[in-house]
Amino acid sequence: MIRKLVLLAGAGFLAKKLFDRSREDKAASSPGHRPTDLSGDRHPDGSSRADEHFRPDPTATVSASDRESLRPVTMPAPHDPPGV
């Protein structure tokens, strides 16, 4: 019985060490990411933009639900009944 407990504790200890080591290997060495498009000899000139269907439409109207979701939560909304 004691032998089983010792073996179980040893296996748990080794498993924790292995998981911690693999987690350290996957951890980023520095915060953020490296901007590969800026690492070349010259800065991109901006002429090569994303496809048009990936760019937002600056002239599009914002729906009422989107405006409501972006409203700062400083006080209850005017349509909320008091005490809610």
Distance bins in CASP14 RR format, pairs under 12 A and 6 or more apart:
PFRMAT RR
TARGET T0000
AUTHOR 0000-0000-0000
RMODE 2
METHOD distances of the structure
MODEL  1
1 7 0 0 0 0 0 1 0 0 0 0 0
1 8 0 0 0 0 0 1 0 0 0 0 0
2 8 0 0 0 0 0 1 0 0 0 0 0
2 9 0 0 0 0 0 1 0 0 0 0 0
3 9 0 0 0 0 0 1 0 0 0 0 0
3 10 0 0 0 0 0 1 0 0 0 0 0
4 10 0 0 0 0 0 1 0 0 0 0 0
4 11 0 0 0 0 0 1 0 0 0 0 0
5 11 0 0 0 0 0 1 0 0 0 0 0
5 12 0 0 0 0 0 1 0 0 0 0 0
6 12 0 0 0 0 0 1 0 0 0 0 0
6 13 0 0 0 0 0 1 0 0 0 0 0
7 13 0 0 0 0 0 1 0 0 0 0 0
7 14 0 0 0 0 0 1 0 0 0 0 0
8 14 0 0 0 0 0 1 0 0 0 0 0
8 15 0 0 0 0 0 1 0 0 0 0 0
9 15 0 0 0 0 0 1 0 0 0 0 0
9 16 0 0 0 0 0 1 0 0 0 0 0
10 16 0 0 0 0 1 0 0 0 0 0 0
10 17 0 0 0 0 1 0 0 0 0 0 0
10 18 0 0 0 0 0 1 0 0 0 0 0
11 17 0 0 0 0 0 1 0 0 0 0 0
11 18 0 0 0 0 0 1 0 0 0 0 0
12 18 0 0 0 0 1 0 0 0 0 0 0
12 19 0 0 0 0 1 0 0 0 0 0 0
12 20 0 0 0 0 0 1 0 0 0 0 0
13 19 0 0 0 0 0 1 0 0 0 0 0
13 20 0 0 0 0 0 1 0 0 0 0 0
14 20 0 0 0 0 0 1 0 0 0 0 0
14 21 0 0 0 0 0 1 0 0 0 0 0
15 21 0 0 0 0 0 1 0 0 0 0 0
15 22 0 0 0 0 0 1 0 0 0 0 0
16 22 0 0 0 0 0 1 0 0 0 0 0
16 23 0 0 0 0 0 1 0 0 0 0 0
17 23 0 0 0 0 0 1 0 0 0 0 0
17 24 0 0 0 0 0 1 0 0 0 0 0
18 24 0 0 0 0 0 1 0 0 0 0 0
18 25 0 0 0 0 0 1 0 0 0 0 0
19 25 0 0 0 0 0 1 0 0 0 0 0
19 26 0 0 0 0 0 1 0 0 0 0 0
20 26 0 0 0 0 0 1 0 0 0 0 0
20 27 0 0 0 0 0 1 0 0 0 0 0
21 27 0 0 0 0 0 1 0 0 0 0 0
28 34 0 0 0 0 0 1 0 0 0 0 0
33 39 0 0 0 0 0 1 0 0 0 0 0
34 40 0 0 0 0 0 1 0 0 0 0 0
35 43 0 0 0 0 0 1 0 0 0 0 0
35 44 0 0 0 0 0 1 0 0 0 0 0
36 44 0 0 0 0 0 1 0 0 0 0 0
37 43 0 0 0 0 1 0 0 0 0 0 0
37 44 1 0 1 0 0 0 0 0 0 0 0
37 45 0 0 0 0 0 1 0 0 0 0 0
37 46 0 0 0 0 0 1 0 0 0 0 0
37 48 0 0 0 0 1 0 0 0 0 0 0
37 50 0 0 0 0 0 1 0 0 0 0 0
38 44 1 0 0 1 0 0 0 0 0 0 0
38 46 0 0 0 0 0 1 0 0 0 0 0
49 55 1 0 0 1 0 0 0 0 0 0 0
50 56 0 0 0 0 0 1 0 0 0 0 0
56 62 0 0 0 0 0 1 0 0 0 0 0
60 66 0 0 0 0 0 1 0 0 0 0 0
61 67 0 0 0 0 1 0 0 0 0 0 0
62 68 0 0 0 0 0 1 0 0 0 0 0
62 69 0 0 0 0 0 1 0 0 0 0 0
62 70 0 0 0 0 1 0 0 0 0 0 0
62 71 0 0 0 0 0 1 0 0 0 0 0
63 69 0 0 0 0 1 0 0 0 0 0 0
63 70 0 0 0 0 0 1 0 0 0 0 0
64 70 0 0 0 0 0 1 0 0 0 0 0
64 71 0 0 0 0 0 1 0 0 0 0 0
64 79 0 0 0 0 0 1 0 0 0 0 0
65 71 0 0 0 0 0 1 0 0 0 0 0
67 77 0 0 0 0 0 1 0 0 0 0 0
68 77 1 0 0 1 0 0 0 0 0 0 0
68 78 0 0 0 0 0 1 0 0 0 0 0
68 79 0 0 0 0 1 0 0 0 0 0 0
68 80 0 0 0 0 0 1 0 0 0 0 0
69 77 0 0 0 0 0 1 0 0 0 0 0
71 77 1 0 0 1 0 0 0 0 0 0 0
71 78 0 0 0 0 0 1 0 0 0 0 0
71 79 0 0 0 0 0 1 0 0 0 0 0
73 80 0 0 0 0 0 1 0 0 0 0 0
75 82 0 0 0 0 0 1 0 0 0 0 0
76 82 1 0 0 1 0 0 0 0 0 0 0
76 83 1 0 0 1 0 0 0 0 0 0 0
76 84 1 0 0 1 0 0 0 0 0 0 0
77 84 0 0 0 0 1 0 0 0 0 0 0
END
